[in-house]
């Protein structure tokens, strides 16, 4: 009973820490996912469409199990020689399988690849039937062999993540090896690494961890009491007082570690804003110069064409040769695509900054809420935790970049050519 109490106490700590971790990490938009621990929500999109084994539903993940019922008579003899006959029964797994390829998670901001290998996956139950041996399903989806003492009844169950279904993912984002993009996959980078893929909502998962923690703590206390229940009252009182002190100490460590984790995540999120701001500050002016140069080149070509139309044959020939030489040297100089690229880059830069700022402010808000509510406020007061600050612009590098495309400066042509 003492060992059981310790195991249950560890289960309480584990479930409570998981619950706090999920609550401490704010949900990120997929386009704003940065490397490290992240939480995202979206709809499942199949990279390679497939159908589940039992329900034949279009899905990105499925797992099935076939169980067979058995029963047998068991005879026992007591110390007086009397015999008792009873029936034992149970379900034995006779077949199982599934598939878990990589898939995409999509929200309104973009798509993100998810590699479920090594994840704790919880899908939706899409098939659950129990049939006898004369049902076509019995042998078509189950093995031909029967278990010992079989009752010739089989239970078929399957869970899946269906295409288009809403999915919650908590894991570690890393750099993909094939393209410049992020993906979520198994990792051992963090001590509290959690890789969870579920069709349940975040609130449902957190509540489950919460109830697991509460029930485990109660059972651990009962097991500790049962260990010394037959001892004297002083022993019982001492053991239970020690148990309560251990729980309080462990919870204090849990709260403090959680606050430190949120504070570090807020600092990391602020550094991500600076990275995006500097990226915008450096990239946009350079891109604008290239677009200005491209527009100047195209304007030169159009002027040559107009001159060729207005001149005599000899002048036309010379002008066309000059124009063709310019087109051969710069075949992709078209103002419309260049301006579109600049427009897209401006939008992308601002979106990246907005998403980084949103993630930072959500993290800071989580930290501030923690240190202002009990019981975290007590630990925060003892350890002198200070509230975080929401992001505000502080320097010229954090202001919007001014883009001017007129008048076009011919001197940038050489620089654009070098670029």
N, C-alpha and C positions, 0 to 999 in steps of 0.2 A: 504493500500500500504506500509505503514511503517512496519507492521508486516511481510508482504510478503518479504520485503527487508531483514529483519533480518533472516528469514527462509532460503532464498536463500544464504545469506552470510554464514550461518552455513553449508549449503550443499557444498558450495565452499571449506570451510576449511576441511570438512570431506573427500571430494574427493581428494583434494590435499595431505592430510596426508596419505591417502591410497596409492596413487601413489608413494609417496616418500618411504613408508614402503616397498612396493614390490621391488623398485629399490635398497634399502639399504641392503636387505638380499640376499646374494649370493646363487646360486643354489648348493645344496649338492648332492653328490652321495648317493644312498640309503644305501650302506654299511657304509658310513661315517655320517649317521644321528645321532645327539646327542640331548639330551633332551633340550627342549625350542623351540622357534620359528624357523621354518625351511621352506625351499622352495625346493621341489623336482619335478622331471619330469620323466615320464616313460610310460610304457604301462599297460593298465588295464588287470588284470587277475582275473577270477571269482573263488571265494571260493565255491559258490553254483551256478552252471550254471542255468540261467533262460532266458526266452524270454519275450520281451516287449509285451504289450497288443495289440497294433494296428499293428505295423510293423512286429511283431514276429521275431525280430532280437535278436541274442544272445548278452546279455548285462550284465553289473554289476549294472546298475541304469537305471530307466526309469520313466517318468512322462507324463501322457496324459490328454487331456481335450476334452470334447465334448460340443459344443455350438450350440444353436438353434436360427435361425433368426426369429424376430417378427416385425410386423409393424401395426400401427393403425392410424386412422384419429383423429385429435385433433381439436376441434373448440374453438376459443377464441373470446372474445367480448371486443372491446375497449371502451373508455370513452364516445364516441358518439353513442354507441349502434350498431356499425357495427360489423359483425361477419366475422371471417377469418378461413378457414379450411386448415389444413396442415397435412402432413404425418410424423409421427415419427417412427423410426425403430432402431433396435439394436440387439446385440447378448447377449443371456443369457446362462450361464454355466448350463448344465443339468446333467453333469457327469464328474467326475475327479478321478484320482487315480494314483498309482505308487508304486514302491518298491525301497528301498535304503539300502540293506544289506551291511555288511562289504565286502571289496574286497582287493586284493593285487595290489600294484604298483611295477612294475619290470623294472629295468634297467640292464646294463651289470655287475653291481657289486652285485646285490642281489634283495631281495623282502622286501616289507614293507606293513604291514596291515594298511588300511585306514577305519576308522569308520565314514561314512558321516552324522551321526545323528547330526543335528544342523548346518550343513555346508550350505554355499551359493553355490549351485550346478548349473552349466550351462553345459548342454549336447549339442549334435548335433541333429538338427531336422531330424528325420528319417521318419516322416509321416505327411502329410498335404494335406487333401482332403476335398472338399465341395460337398455334394451330396443331391439329392432330396429324397423324402420318398419312391420312388419305387426302389431305389438302395438297394441291399442286406445289404450293410454296415449300412444303416440308423437305422435299428432295431437290427441287430446282435451285434453291438458294442455300441448302444445307448439305452436309456430307452424307455419303451412303451408309457409313458405319454408325452403329448405335453404341451408346455408352452402356456399361454394365447396369443391370437392373432398371433399364429404361422404361418409362411409362409411355413412351412414344408421343410425347408432346414437346414441341419446340417453341421457344420465344425468340422472335426476330426484332431487334432494336437497331436504330440508326440515328445518328445526329449529323448535322451538316451545317455549313455556312453557305447559304444559297446566293446565287448571283443577284446583286441588287439589294441584299439584306444589309441593314445597318450593323456596323461592327465597331466595337471599342478595342483599341490597341494601346497597351502600355509596354514600352520596351526601350531599347537603346538604338538611337539613330547613328548610322555610320556612313562613310563614303562608299558609293558603289564602285566596283572595279571596272565596269564596262563603259560607263558614261559619267559625266560630272553631275551627279545627283545623289541624294540621300536615300537610304533604305533602312528599314527596321529589321534587325536580325538578332540572334542570340549573342550574348556578350558576357564576359566575366570582368568587365572594367570596374564595376562598382561592387562594394561589399553587400549592398542590399539590392542586387540585380533582380528585377522582376520582369518577366516576359510573358505577357498575358494577352490572349486574343479571345474575345468573347462576343456573342450576340446579346448578352445581357447589358444593361446600362451600367454606367459607373456607380450610380446610387445603389443599385441592386448588389453589385459586387462588394461595395463598401459595407453595406448592411450585413451581408453574409460574413465578412471578416469580423464585423463588430459582434454579431451573435456568437460566432465561434470563440472569440476572446472571452466574452462574458460566461458562456457555458463552461469553457475550459477552466476559468478561474474559480468558479463555484465548485466544480468537481475536484479541482486540485485542493481546495480548502477542506472539502469533505474527506478526501483521501488522507490528508494530513491529520485531521481530527481522528479518523478511524485508526490511524497508526498508533495513537497513544490513548485511545478511548478507555482502555482498561487500566491505565496507570492512574496515579493519584491526581487530584485536582490541580495541585501545584505544577505537575509535569504538563498536564493538558494546557493550563493557562500559559505556561512558558513557551510551549511549542507553538501555540496559536499566535502568541504575541510575536514570536520570531518570524512566523509565516507572514503576518501582517507587515512587519518591518521590512521583510525581504521584498514583498510586493510593492510597497511604497518606494523603496530604493530603486527597484528595477524600473518602475514607472517614471521616476524622476530622471533616470538615465535615458529612457526612451524619449521623453519630452525634450530634454536638452539636446540630444542628438538630432531630433527632428527639427528643432529651431535652427541649429547650426547648418543643417542641410538646406533649409529654405533660404537662409541668409547667403550661403555660398552660391546657390542657384540664382538668387537675385543679382549678385555681383557678376556672375557669368552672363546673365541676360543683359546687363548694362554694357558689358564689353562688346556684346554682339551688336548693340545699337551703334557704338562707336565704329565698329568695323564697317557697317553698312553706310554710315554717314561719310566716312573717309572714301569708301568706294565710290559713292555718288560724287563727292567733291573732286575726285581725280578723273573719273571716267567720263562724266558728261561733258565737261569743256573740251576734252580731247576728241570725243566723238563729234561734237558740234563743229570743230575745226575741219574734220575730215568731210563732213557733209557740206560745209561751206565750199571746200575745195572742189568736191564733186559737182556742186551746182555751178561753180565757175567754169569747170571743164565743159559741162553740157551747154552752158550759155555760149561758150566759144564755138562749139560745133554748130549750134543753131545760127550764129552770126555768119559762119563760113558758108553754110547752106544758103542763107539769104543772099550773100554776096555772089555766090556762084550762079544763082538764078538771074541776078541782075546784070552780070558781066557778059562779055563775049565768050566765044568758044574756048579760046586759049586761056583766058582767065579762069573759066569754069574748070578746065582740066587741072590747072594748078591748085585751085581751091579744093577740088574733090580729092586730089592726091594728099593734100594736107589734112583734110578731114578724115580720110580713110586711115592715114598713119596714126592719127590721134585715137580713132576707134580701135585699131589693132593694139595700140599700147594700153588702152583702158577700155576693154570690151564691156565691162559691167557698170560703166558710169551712167546711171539713170537716176534722175533726181527723185522720182516717186518712191522707189524702194529704199533709198537712203534716208529720206525724210521719215518714211514709215518705221525704219529701224531706230532712228533717233527718238521718235514718238514712243515706240515700244520700250526702249531702254529707260526713258524718263518715267514711264508708268511703272516699270518693273522696279526701278530704284526706289520710288516713293512707296510702293507696296511693301518692299522688303523692310524699309525703315518703319513703316506703320506696324507691320507684324512683329518686328523685333521690339518696338516700343510697347505694343499690347502685351506681349509675353512678359516683358520686364515688369510692367505695372501690375499685371495679374499676380505675379510672384510676390512683389512687394506688398500688395493688398493682403495676400494670404499670410505673410509674415506678420503684418500689423494686426490682423484679426487674431492671430494666435496669441500674441503677447498682450492682448487686451482682454482676453477671456480666460476664465478658469477652466482647468487647473494650470494651463500654460503660463498665465500671468504670474503665478507664484514662482515658478522656476525662472521665468524671464527676469523677475525682480531680483531674485537671489544672485543670478549670474550677470545682471546689469546689461541685459539685451536692450538695444536701442531700436526704435522703429525705423523702417526704411523710408527712402524718399522716392516719390514718383518722378519719372523722367521729365526734365525740362531742358530746352535748348540753352547752351551756355556760351557758344563762341561762333565766329563767322563760319566755321566749317560745318556748323549745324543748321545753317540757314539754307533756303532753297537756292539752287544753282541757277544763275541767270543765263539764259541761252539766247544769243543774238546771231542771226544768220544774214543780216544786211547792215551795212554794205559789205560785199564780198571783197576780201583782201587778196589780191593776186600773189602776195608774197608767201602765202601759206601753201602754194602749189607744190613747191619743192619738199616742204615738210610732209605734206599728205602723201607725196610719192614715196618718200622714205618709209612712212607708216605702212 
